[in-house]
Amino acid sequence: QITDTFLDRWGFLSQLLPLMASLHSKRRAAPVVLLAIAGALLGAARPVASFVVPSSLASGLRWGASTHQCLGRACTLRQGLRMSGDAPKFEKKRNKVPDAITQTDNSAKRAQNAQMRAREVGANEPEALKKMRLEREAKEAAAILAVESAVLDDAKQRSATGNFVSGIDAREDRMLAQQAEQKAADAAAAGPAVPGQAEVDEVPKVDIRVRLKAMQGSARRVRVAEEDLLHQSMQSDQSVDNVATPLAEFLNTNLPAALGAFCLTFDPSMSTRAAKANSMMNGSFRVPKARVLQVTPEGFKLEATVEKTGFFGNVASSVEQVELAFPGGAVATSDELKLAVIAMLRDAGMDGRETAQVLEMPGFGSEGWKIPDNLWLNEVPCQEVIRDWFYRDACDAVQVALQDPELIAKANGRFKIECVPPEINPEMDTFRVGTMLEMVRELALRIALVNNKRVKICIQGSLGEGIFTGLPLMLSGMRKVVEGMDWEAREGEMYAGLMVNDIINRRTGEVAIKGSKEGRVSFGEVGPNVVEDDDEVFIVIAPQSMIGASVYDVLAPMVAKAGPTRPFILINPRLRDRPSSGGVMSFGGRAQRLEFAASFTQIYHFRLLYSGSTFMFPVQGALRYNLANAPYWTLFRRFQTDSDDDEREAYTPLAVYASEPDSPAMTGIIKSSKEKDVKSNTPP
């Protein structure tokens, strides 16, 4: 009787009874608490058989304690009734749908409310309201059907005409058409023009891109002269005799102290005397200055001023003639002479401003060391002519390297290129895969057509194991893009028969470019299994490790299999370790990985220098090295001049190094250059 009463009048208690019965069998006090909560939820006191359900939690606790044993017997009675088949039947439990806000199960309550509303509508809804409701529902259904029909008809029409313009463009076109109709309607309403009335000129339409550039100030920037972009491929034909006199005058005027250092460094006799005298008293033998008397292909003939300081401080000055030979031997051209002078300055301990002065001496040798003015490399994308300048610059370095057997043997065939302006810097969000692959295409064509070698372009695949496999974001999809580029290798085109692999159209599955065994360009992944006997040069695009997987495990065996006689070129490699919690790229094997990364010889380098970060602003300078036309590391400082009419930028050399300078050295030279500008009131 108790069980039936609870189930009939308070359905939610049917969920509590099994739990209370199980807890009662384990002699736990939890049913008392559950009954107290049930009593508090029931609210007003109501009779249940011979019990009274209280309306407060305190009295509910007392009521729960007194009825605990009775409910236990009731649960036992209910179980017996179920076994005998006389227990009431319950509906199958429905799937719970949690409330979106409270995340509680309100399915039963919602179903009950829906049934109640349906009964009320059917029983108590007036006839007029029912008629209005049905009409409203019919109108809503008709409107929805009309919209769906219009969308379907529009889709069919676009499909038939091949017009797949986006919805945004369609709305913009519709708005423009409405504006045109409104303008025509206004003109018709205004009537014909009154004679003598001044006509109002229409406001000229301005392209939003032009307006945006004007707001950013880029419209005032002077653009690079295309003639300046061709100088790196032009070699000077000057002989030593042509530049001997201008060079002597330049050195005597600007670098007399450096010439004195030449005498102490390269003349054995004077160097020995200076060392002996200065060992007894420092500074007692000095060569403060010298002047050039003659420049020959073998060396310099100098007139040196020698100062000897006595024990009591008296200074005796004399003039001596010194003949110095170039450390690298005789020179034949002005470019070789310039390299010899710069090398002597570096060996004499003057690798700062003095080397830069010789480098930028007007009319002295080729100008391949220069960076053209007004590049504005922090604009992405760059102008096409600027990108072509980078492509040619890197291709010249590769061509010279592949034509030098001694260099290949010295480097064991391992070369690398680092060209990282913002547009192809893999560490910046301005990276453009198209620009990177255009440079790779130019490199491959130069190697295949000029150096007449078969080249394989390799792109790194997925690294890792199992669910931890992955691919760097910048390399994702690059293989598809490079194969789909216009190589002009189809039948009848300029480079027909260039490709080794069949290029498949990934949309149709058909062969877009038929491969040839006599081709010169092929594609592959990074790994020893792609190395074939016919391959002569390998290009690997931006190899890099990931957290949890090292590219060393696939790249090192590939390089070893290629051997020291076949050039292996890395473009913008990132071979540094990226340690992870799994112990990958930790201390184990670190020495081998560092040695492998350092085994590649740099043949081209270009990067911008920023203020302590990789952000594109402000650009402080640049560092450049090119084996072909500037075989020395040149540090540049960027100067920008603003006027009322335009903006200009220029890169001025500050120092020349024999190897890549470190960050503190470059920072110190740029900082000292700025301090000199401040002292001399020179505008930046």
Number of C-alpha atoms within 10 A of each C-alpha: 10 16 16 14 12 16 16 12 10 12 11 12 16 15 10 14 22 13 13 23 20 14 15 20 9 9 10 11 14 14 25 22 16 19 26 25 17 21 24 20 14 15 13 13 14 12 10 13 10 6 13 13 21 24 18 17 19 14 15 23 20 14 19 26 17 13 16 19 14 13 20 19 14 18 20 13 16 20 15 13 13 13 10 9 10 10 15 11 8 8 5 6 7 8 8 11 12 12 11 8 6 8 9 11 14 14 15 13 10 11 11 12 12 12 12 12 12 12 12 11 13 11 9 9 12 10 9 8 11 13 11 11 12 11 12 12 11 11 12 12 11 12 12 11 12 12 11 12 12 12 12 12 12 12 13 12 12 13 11 9 8 9 10 10 9 8 9 9 10 12 11 11 12 12 12 12 12 12 12 12 12 12 12 12 11 11 12 10 9 9 8 8 10 8 6 6 7 8 8 6 6 6 6 6 6 8 8 9 9 12 12 12 13 12 10 10 12 16 15 16 17 16 16 18 14 12 8 14 22 16 18 22 16 11 13 15 12 16 17 22 14 13 17 18 14 15 22 17 14 16 20 17 10 12 17 18 15 22 25 22 23 25 26 21 18 19 15 12 11 18 15 12 13 19 15 13 16 15 12 9 12 13 15 20 24 20 24 15 20 26 23 22 16 15 20 16 19 17 19 22 17 22 20 24 18 19 18 19 18 12 9 6 9 9 12 11 11 10 12 11 14 19 16 17 15 18 14 12 10 15 19 14 18 23 21 17 26 20 20 19 18 24 21 22 22 17 16 18 12 18 19 17 15 19 24 20 19 21 25 16 15 13 13 21 23 22 23 21 21 21 20 22 19 17 22 19 17 17 13 14 15 16 14 9 14 18 18 17 19 16 20 19 24 25 22 21 23 24 17 16 19 19 11 10 12 11 16 20 14 11 17 18 24 25 23 21 23 22 23 19 22 24 23 22 20 21 12 15 12 17 19 17 19 15 18 24 18 17 21 21 19 17 21 25 22 18 22 20 13 10 15 12 20 23 25 26 21 21 21 24 20 17 20 15 10 7 6 11 13 17 17 16 9 14 18 16 13 18 18 13 12 20 20 15 12 10 19 15 18 17 11 9 10 11 15 17 21 25 25 20 18 16 19 16 14 12 6 8 9 11 12 16 23 17 20 16 11 12 19 24 25 22 20 19 18 24 20 16 12 16 18 11 7 13 18 20 22 25 23 22 22 23 22 21 23 22 18 19 24 22 23 21 13 17 20 17 15 19 22 10 16 22 14 16 15 19 24 24 24 22 20 21 18 16 20 17 20 15 17 13 9 10 10 17 22 13 9 10 10 13 9 11 20 14 10 15 15 12 15 18 19 21 22 25 21 20 16 21 25 15 13 10 9 15 14 18 11 14 19 19 22 21 21 23 26 25 20 21 22 21 19 19 22 27 25 26 22 19 16 13 11 12 8 6 8 13 17 18 19 18 20 20 24 23 23 30 20 15 12 16 14 8 10 8 10 19 15 11 18 18 13 11 14 16 13 11 13 12 8 9 9 10 10 11
